[in-house]
Amino acid sequence: MQRITVTLEMHPDDYRRMREAAQTAQIPEPEFCALAIHKGVKVLMNCQADVSALLHPLNAGAMK
């Protein structure tokens, strides 16, 4: 399997929560982030309406 490197920028509070969650799960931070992204993508792709709202937040508000 080919891997790619991703650099993330996050709010300090989000970083703290991610570190705490990774430590609680006893998973190294890079692997925890990869797992969280993988899981998040699957969840979002199963709900296309939510994906559209996330990708186009201004348009979603105008549709109401």
N, CA, C and O atoms as a printed pandas DataFrame, in Angstrom:
     atom_number atom_name residue_name chain_id  residue_number  x_coord  y_coord  z_coord
0              1         N          MET        A               1    0.846   -1.169    0.000
1              2        CA          MET        A               1    0.000    0.000    0.000
2              3         C          MET        A               1    0.898    1.241    0.000
3              4         O          MET        A               1    1.828    1.352    0.798
4              5         N          GLN        A               2    0.605    2.151   -0.892
5              6        CA          GLN        A               2    1.352    3.409   -0.958
6              7         C          GLN        A               2    0.781    4.384    0.067
7              8         O          GLN        A               2   -0.437    4.498    0.205
8              9         N          ARG        A               3    1.637    5.073    0.770
9             10        CA          ARG        A               3    1.202    6.064    1.760
10            11         C          ARG        A               3    1.581    7.455    1.288
11            12         O          ARG        A               3    2.547    7.634    0.546
12            13         N          ILE        A               4    0.808    8.433    1.727
13            14        CA          ILE        A               4    1.123    9.831    1.468
14            15         C          ILE        A               4    1.257   10.533    2.808
15            16         O          ILE        A               4    0.761   10.045    3.824
16            17         N          THR        A               5    1.920   11.666    2.811
17            18        CA          THR        A               5    2.074   12.464    4.022
18            19         C          THR        A               5    1.122   13.642    3.950
19            20         O          THR        A               5    1.015   14.309    2.922
20            21         N          VAL        A               6    0.432   13.889    5.053
21            22        CA          VAL        A               6   -0.516   14.991    5.147
22            23         C          VAL        A               6   -0.106   15.858    6.330
23            24         O          VAL        A               6    0.233   15.344    7.396
24            25         N          THR        A               7   -0.139   17.161    6.141
25            26        CA          THR        A               7    0.120   18.099    7.227
26            27         C          THR        A               7   -1.204   18.722    7.638
27            28         O          THR        A               7   -1.955   19.210    6.793
28            29         N          LEU        A               8   -1.490   18.705    8.924
29            30        CA          LEU        A               8   -2.744   19.260    9.437
30            31         C          LEU        A               8   -2.478   20.529   10.231
31            32         O          LEU        A               8   -1.494   20.626   10.964
32            33         N          GLU        A               9   -3.360   21.487   10.073
33            34        CA          GLU        A               9   -3.372   22.662   10.945
34            35         C          GLU        A               9   -4.668   22.589   11.721
35            36         O          GLU        A               9   -5.739   22.420   11.139
36            37         N          MET        A              10   -4.574   22.716   13.043
37            38        CA          MET        A              10   -5.789   22.634   13.846
38            39         C          MET        A              10   -5.724   23.603   15.013
39            40         O          MET        A              10   -4.658   24.074   15.409
40            41         N          HIS        A              11   -6.890   23.877   15.539
41            42        CA          HIS        A              11   -7.015   24.741   16.710
42            43         C          HIS        A              11   -6.311   24.057   17.885
43            44         O          HIS        A              11   -6.359   22.832   17.999
44            45         N          PRO        A              12   -5.665   24.824   18.752
45            46        CA          PRO        A              12   -4.970   24.215   19.892
46            47         C          PRO        A              12   -5.868   23.322   20.752
47            48         O          PRO        A              12   -5.412   22.293   21.251
48            49         N          ASP        A              13   -7.129   23.698   20.930
49            50        CA          ASP        A              13   -8.043   22.852   21.712
50            51         C          ASP        A              13   -8.311   21.525   21.006
51            52         O          ASP        A              13   -8.380   20.479   21.650
52            53         N          ASP        A              14   -8.460   21.570   19.680
53            54        CA          ASP        A              14   -8.671   20.335   18.922
54            55         C          ASP        A              14   -7.436   19.444   19.000
55            56         O          ASP        A              14   -7.551   18.223   19.113
56            57         N          TYR        A              15   -6.262   20.053   18.939
57            58        CA          TYR        A              15   -5.015   19.290   19.035
58            59         C          TYR        A              15   -4.902   18.623   20.403
59            60         O          TYR        A              15   -4.519   17.457   20.505
60            61         N          ARG        A              16   -5.234   19.364   21.441
61            62        CA          ARG        A              16   -5.194   18.800   22.798
62            63         C          ARG        A              16   -6.153   17.618   22.913
63            64         O          ARG        A              16   -5.796   16.577   23.466
64            65         N          ARG        A              17   -7.376   17.778   22.388
65            66        CA          ARG        A              17   -8.356   16.690   22.458
66            67         C          ARG        A              17   -7.898   15.473   21.653
67            68         O          ARG        A              17   -8.089   14.333   22.077
68            69         N          MET        A              18   -7.295   15.723   20.492
69            70        CA          MET        A              18   -6.795   14.616   19.675
70            71         C          MET        A              18   -5.701   13.865   20.421
71            72         O          MET        A              18   -5.691   12.634   20.443
72            73         N          ARG        A              19   -4.779   14.604   21.033
73            74        CA          ARG        A              19   -3.693   13.964   21.777
74            75         C          ARG        A              19   -4.229   13.141   22.942
75            76         O          ARG        A              19   -3.774   12.022   23.182
76            77         N          GLU        A              20   -5.201   13.702   23.667
77            78        CA          GLU        A              20   -5.796   12.978   24.790
78            79         C          GLU        A              20   -6.491   11.707   24.314
79            80         O          GLU        A              20   -6.361   10.651   24.934
80            81         N          ALA        A              21   -7.230   11.814   23.209
81            82        CA          ALA        A              21   -7.938   10.646   22.678
82            83         C          ALA        A              21   -6.952    9.578   22.214
83            84         O          ALA        A              21   -7.166    8.390   22.456
84            85         N          ALA        A              22   -5.883    9.989   21.555
85            86        CA          ALA        A              22   -4.873    9.034   21.094
86            87         C          ALA        A              22   -4.210    8.336   22.280
87            88         O          ALA        A              22   -3.976    7.128   22.243
88            89         N          GLN        A              23   -3.914    9.091   23.319
89            90        CA          GLN        A              23   -3.295    8.500   24.507
90            91         C          GLN        A              23   -4.253    7.534   25.190
91            92         O          GLN        A              23   -3.849    6.453   25.619
92            93         N          THR        A              24   -5.530    7.924   25.292
93            94        CA          THR        A              24   -6.532    7.055   25.907
94            95         C          THR        A              24   -6.671    5.753   25.128
95            96         O          THR        A              24   -6.787    4.678   25.716
96            97         N          ALA        A              25   -6.659    5.857   23.800
97            98        CA          ALA        A              25   -6.782    4.674   22.938
98            99         C          ALA        A              25   -5.467    3.912   22.815
99           100         O          ALA        A              25   -5.429    2.827   22.234
100          101         N          GLN        A              26   -4.397    4.471   23.355
101          102        CA          GLN        A              26   -3.057    3.887   23.271
102          103         C          GLN        A              26   -2.658    3.632   21.813
103          104         O          GLN        A              26   -2.137    2.574   21.460
104          105         N          ILE        A              27   -2.924    4.649   20.982
105          106        CA          ILE        A              27   -2.571    4.614   19.566
106          107         C          ILE        A              27   -1.653    5.810   19.308
107          108         O          ILE        A              27   -1.967    6.919   19.741
108          109         N          PRO        A              28   -0.535    5.616   18.617
109          110        CA          PRO        A              28    0.323    6.761   18.284
110          111         C          PRO        A              28   -0.467    7.830   17.517
111          112         O          PRO        A              28   -1.355    7.511   16.726
112          113         N          GLU        A              29   -0.134    9.088   17.763
113          114        CA          GLU        A              29   -0.889   10.198   17.167
114          115         C          GLU        A              29   -1.045   10.107   15.648
115          116         O          GLU        A              29   -2.155   10.304   15.154
116          117         N          PRO        A              30    0.014    9.819   14.884
117          118        CA          PRO        A              30   -0.175    9.749   13.425
118          119         C          PRO        A              30   -1.194    8.676   13.009
119          120         O          PRO        A              30   -2.024    8.907   12.129
120          121         N          GLU        A              31   -1.123    7.506   13.650
121          122        CA          GLU        A              31   -2.070    6.442   13.330
122          123         C          GLU        A              31   -3.479    6.809   13.778
123          124         O          GLU        A              31   -4.452    6.496   13.092
124          125         N          PHE        A              32   -3.592    7.475   14.933
125          126        CA          PHE        A              32   -4.902    7.903   15.422
126          127         C          PHE        A              32   -5.536    8.893   14.450
127          128         O          PHE        A              32   -6.722    8.788   14.139
128          129         N          CYS        A              33   -4.744    9.858   13.969
129          130        CA          CYS        A              33   -5.273   10.839   13.009
130          131         C          CYS        A              33   -5.710   10.156   11.717
131          132         O          CYS        A              33   -6.760   10.486   11.165
132          133         N          ALA        A              34   -4.913    9.210   11.234
133          134        CA          ALA        A              34   -5.278    8.493   10.011
134          135         C          ALA        A              34   -6.581    7.725   10.211
135          136         O          ALA        A              34   -7.445    7.730    9.335
136          137         N          LEU        A              35   -6.725    7.069   11.352
137          138        CA          LEU        A              35   -7.948    6.329   11.647
138          139         C          LEU        A              35   -9.144    7.273   11.764
139          140         O          LEU        A              35  -10.223    6.977   11.251
140          141         N          ALA        A              36   -8.954    8.408   12.439
141          142        CA          ALA        A              36  -10.040    9.374   12.601
142          143         C          ALA        A              36  -10.488    9.934   11.252
143          144         O          ALA        A              36  -11.685   10.095   11.014
144          145         N          ILE        A              37   -9.539   10.229   10.376
145          146        CA          ILE        A              37   -9.887   10.736    9.044
146          147         C          ILE        A              37  -10.621    9.654    8.259
147          148         O          ILE        A              37  -11.640    9.931    7.626
148          149         N          HIS        A              38  -10.115    8.432    8.294
149          150        CA          HIS        A              38  -10.754    7.315    7.588
150          151         C          HIS        A              38  -12.199    7.142    8.054
151          152         O          HIS        A              38  -13.112    7.038    7.236
152          153         N          LYS        A              39  -12.397    7.112    9.361
153          154        CA          LYS        A              39  -13.738    6.930    9.937
154          155         C          LYS        A              39  -14.630    8.116    9.600
155          156         O          LYS        A              39  -15.788    7.933    9.225
156          157         N          GLY        A              40  -14.104    9.325    9.728
157          158        CA          GLY        A              40  -14.892   10.520    9.433
158          159         C          GLY        A              40  -15.345   10.579    7.989
159          160         O          GLY        A              40  -16.479   10.967    7.708
160          161         N          VAL        A              41  -14.477   10.202    7.077
161          162        CA          VAL        A              41  -14.838   10.201    5.655
162          163         C          VAL        A              41  -15.953    9.197    5.399
163          164         O          VAL        A              41  -16.900    9.500    4.673
164          165         N          LYS        A              42  -15.857    8.005    5.984
165          166        CA          LYS        A              42  -16.908    6.996    5.788
166          167         C          LYS        A              42  -18.248    7.498    6.311
167          168         O          LYS        A              42  -19.273    7.343    5.647
168          169         N          VAL        A              43  -18.245    8.101    7.502
169          170        CA          VAL        A              43  -19.487    8.606    8.090
170          171         C          VAL        A              43  -20.083    9.697    7.211
171          172         O          VAL        A              43  -21.279    9.678    6.921
172          173         N          LEU        A              44  -19.259   10.645    6.789
173          174        CA          LEU        A              44  -19.763   11.750    5.975
174          175         C          LEU        A              44  -20.243   11.290    4.607
175          176         O          LEU        A              44  -21.243   11.798    4.100
176          177         N          MET        A              45  -19.551   10.344    4.009
177          178        CA          MET        A              45  -19.961    9.869    2.690
178          179         C          MET        A              45  -21.274    9.100    2.751
179          180         O          MET        A              45  -21.966    8.981    1.740
180          181         N          ASN        A              46  -21.626    8.579    3.919
181          182        CA          ASN        A              46  -22.900    7.883    4.082
182          183         C          ASN        A              46  -24.058    8.850    4.256
183          184         O          ASN        A              46  -25.212    8.426    4.321
184          185         N          CYS        A              47  -23.773   10.114    4.331
185          186        CA          CYS        A              47  -24.823   11.119    4.509
186          187         C          CYS        A              47  -24.542   12.267    3.545
187          188         O          CYS        A              47  -23.977   13.286    3.940
188          189         N          GLN        A              48  -24.933   12.106    2.290
189          190        CA          GLN        A              48  -24.609   13.068    1.240
190          191         C          GLN        A              48  -25.139   14.468    1.537
191          192         O          GLN        A              48  -24.485   15.449    1.185
192          193         N          ALA        A              49  -26.290   14.589    2.166
193          194        CA          ALA        A              49  -26.837   15.914    2.466
194          195         C          ALA        A              49  -25.902   16.673    3.397
195          196         O          ALA        A              49  -25.666   17.867    3.215
196          197         N          ASP        A              50  -25.374   15.976    4.389
197          198        CA          ASP        A              50  -24.444   16.619    5.309
198          199         C          ASP        A              50  -23.153   17.005    4.601
199          200         O          ASP        A              50  -22.584   18.059    4.884
200          201         N          VAL        A              51  -22.688   16.165    3.686
201          202        CA          VAL        A              51  -21.477   16.474    2.932
202          203         C          VAL        A              51  -21.695   17.730    2.106
203          204         O          VAL        A              51  -20.839   18.613    2.080
204          205         N          SER        A              52  -22.835   17.816    1.431
205          206        CA          SER        A              52  -23.126   19.000    0.621
206          207         C          SER        A              52  -23.165   20.251    1.488
207          208         O          SER        A              52  -22.657   21.301    1.091
208          209         N          ALA        A              53  -23.761   20.143    2.661
209          210        CA          ALA        A              53  -23.829   21.295    3.561
210          211         C          ALA        A              53  -22.437   21.695    4.046
211          212         O          ALA        A              53  -22.147   22.883    4.188
212          213         N          LEU        A              54  -21.577   20.713    4.300
213          214        CA          LEU        A              54  -20.219   21.022    4.745
214          215         C          LEU        A              54  -19.388   21.637    3.629
215          216         O          LEU        A              54  -18.611   22.564    3.862
216          217         N          LEU        A              55  -19.553   21.120    2.417
217          218        CA          LEU        A              55  -18.758   21.617    1.303
218          219         C          LEU        A              55  -19.245   22.959    0.797
219          220         O          LEU        A              55  -18.466   23.743    0.254
220          221         N          HIS        A              56  -20.525   23.228    0.972
221          222        CA          HIS        A              56  -21.121   24.457    0.454
222          223         C          HIS        A              56  -21.988   25.105    1.534
223          224         O          HIS        A              56  -23.199   25.229    1.354
224          225         N          PRO        A              57  -21.385   25.522    2.656
225          226        CA          PRO        A              57  -22.187   26.032    3.778
226          227         C          PRO        A              57  -23.015   27.258    3.424
227          228         O          PRO        A              57  -24.122   27.411    3.942
228          229         N          LEU        A              58  -22.525   28.121    2.574
229          230        CA          LEU        A              58  -23.293   29.317    2.228
230          231         C          LEU        A              58  -24.488   28.957    1.358
231          232         O          LEU        A              58  -25.573   29.509    1.544
232          233         N          ASN        A              59  -24.313   28.055    0.427
233          234        CA          ASN        A              59  -25.410   27.623   -0.429
234          235         C          ASN        A              59  -26.466   26.869    0.361
235          236         O          ASN        A              59  -27.657   27.011    0.082
236          237         N          ALA        A              60  -26.056   26.069    1.343
237          238        CA          ALA        A              60  -27.008   25.293    2.131
238          239         C          ALA        A              60  -27.955   26.215    2.878
239          240         O          ALA        A              60  -29.148   25.929    2.979
240          241         N          GLY        A              61  -27.438   27.317    3.402
241          242        CA          GLY        A              61  -28.295   28.265    4.105
242          243         C          GLY        A              61  -29.258   28.962    3.176
243          244         O          GLY        A              61  -30.373   29.296    3.578
244          245         N          ALA        A              62  -28.852   29.188    1.942
245          246        CA          ALA        A              62  -29.704   29.870    0.972
246          247         C          ALA        A              62  -30.821   28.976    0.477
247          248         O          ALA        A              62  -31.833   29.476   -0.015
248          249         N          MET        A              63  -30.665   27.649    0.595
249          250        CA          MET        A              63  -31.661   26.718    0.088
250          251         C          MET        A              63  -32.869   26.627    0.992
251          252         O          MET        A              63  -33.921   26.155    0.560
252          253         N          LYS        A              64  -32.755   27.060    2.224
253          254        CA          LYS        A              64  -33.857   26.937    3.185
254          255         C          LYS        A              64  -34.934   27.953    2.922
255          256         O          LYS        A              64  -35.935   27.990    3.638
